């Protein structure tokens, strides 16, 4: 059973065993508990999602939403989706810190504007390609018509002699 706990804790990335088995265990708190300066309990709601190696992620989330609200939000989400929810909170917090007024909506709006600009540019390039194709087709038709006329003229000139 101890091996199972060690393996699952190693996967979460927050529990570190120091020394040989049976010696004193040292627990590395998750980023949330480290920032909040509290003991990281085994059932800490933040530890699976906020690694001690990336404290800036929880710091941003805590600054924007508050630890209590983050805990409540994560607990409302079904277990399989909590990691995605935590990542979304980190993204939203980072964007909100960069753009306090619009947050993600500012980023979405900028991306939509960029899509519209690129769509207009793509339409202009497609129109230019069509003009080029029509010009080439017209030149081919004119060249073949001229060739047919000159061949017909040379044929008719050859008949008159």
QUIFEN-V734773 format. One record per residue. N is the residue number from 1. RES is the residue in one small letter. SS is DSSP state (2 for helix, 1 for strand, 0 for the rest). PHI is phi as a letter, one per 30 degrees, with the letter a starting at -180 (none if undefined). BURIAL is I if it has 9 or more other ideal C-beta (glycine too) atoms within 8 Angstrom, else O. Layout:
n = [N;N]
res = [RES;RES]
ss = [SS;SS]
phi = [PHI;PHI]
burial = [BURIAL;BURIAL]
This chain:
n = [1;2;3;4;5;6;7;8;9;10;11;12;13;14;15;16;17;18;19;20;21;22;23;24;25;26;27;28;29;30;31;32;33;34;35;36;37;38;39;40;41;42;43;44;45;46;47;48;49;50;51;52;53;54;55;56;57;58;59;60;61;62;63;64;65;66;67;68;69;70;71;72;73;74;75;76;77;78;79;80;81;82;83;84;85;86;87;88;89;90;91;92;93;94;95;96;97;98;99;100;101;102;103;104;105;106;107;108;109;110;111;112;113;114;115;116;117;118;119;120;121;122;123;124;125;126;127;128;129;130;131;132;133;134;135;136;137;138;139;140;141;142;143;144;145;146;147;148;149;150;151;152;153;154;155;156;157;158;159;160;161]
res = [x;x;x;x;x;x;x;x;x;x;x;x;x;x;x;x;x;x;x;x;x;x;x;x;x;x;x;x;x;x;x;x;x;x;x;x;x;x;x;x;x;x;x;x;x;x;x;x;x;x;x;x;x;x;x;x;x;x;x;x;x;x;x;x;x;x;x;x;x;x;x;x;x;x;x;x;x;x;x;x;x;x;x;x;x;x;x;x;x;x;x;x;x;x;x;x;x;x;x;x;x;x;x;x;x;x;x;x;x;x;x;x;x;x;x;x;x;x;x;x;x;x;x;x;x;x;x;x;x;x;x;x;x;x;x;x;x;x;x;x;x;x;x;x;x;x;x;x;x;x;x;x;x;x;x;x;x;x;x;x;x]
ss = [0;2;2;2;2;2;2;2;2;2;2;2;0;0;1;1;0;0;0;0;0;0;0;0;0;1;1;0;0;0;2;2;2;2;2;2;0;0;0;0;0;0;0;0;0;0;0;0;0;0;0;0;0;0;2;2;2;2;2;2;2;2;2;2;2;0;2;2;2;2;2;2;2;2;2;2;0;0;2;2;2;2;2;2;2;2;2;2;2;2;2;2;2;2;2;2;2;2;0;0;0;0;0;2;2;2;2;2;2;2;2;2;2;2;2;2;2;2;2;2;2;2;2;2;2;2;2;2;2;2;2;2;2;2;2;2;2;2;2;2;2;2;2;2;2;2;2;2;2;2;2;2;2;2;2;2;2;2;2;2;0]
phi = [none;d;d;d;d;d;d;d;d;d;d;d;i;b;c;b;c;c;i;d;e;j;d;d;d;c;c;d;d;d;d;d;d;d;d;d;h;b;d;d;d;e;c;e;d;c;e;d;c;b;d;d;d;b;d;d;d;d;e;d;d;d;d;d;c;j;d;d;d;d;d;d;d;d;d;d;d;e;e;d;c;d;d;d;d;d;d;d;d;d;d;e;d;d;d;d;d;d;b;d;d;c;h;d;d;d;d;d;d;d;d;d;d;d;d;d;d;d;d;d;d;d;d;d;d;d;d;d;d;d;e;d;d;d;d;d;d;d;d;d;d;d;d;d;d;d;d;d;d;d;d;d;d;d;d;d;d;d;d;d;d]
burial = [O;O;O;O;O;I;O;O;I;O;O;I;O;I;I;O;O;O;O;O;O;O;O;O;O;O;O;O;I;I;I;I;I;I;I;O;O;O;O;I;O;O;O;I;O;I;I;O;O;I;I;I;O;I;I;O;I;I;I;I;I;I;O;I;I;O;I;O;O;I;I;O;I;I;O;O;I;O;O;O;O;I;O;O;I;I;O;O;I;I;I;I;I;I;I;I;I;O;I;O;O;O;I;I;O;I;I;O;I;O;O;O;O;O;O;O;O;O;O;O;O;O;O;O;O;O;O;O;O;O;O;O;O;O;O;O;O;O;O;O;O;O;O;O;O;O;O;O;O;O;O;O;O;O;O;O;O;O;O;O;O]
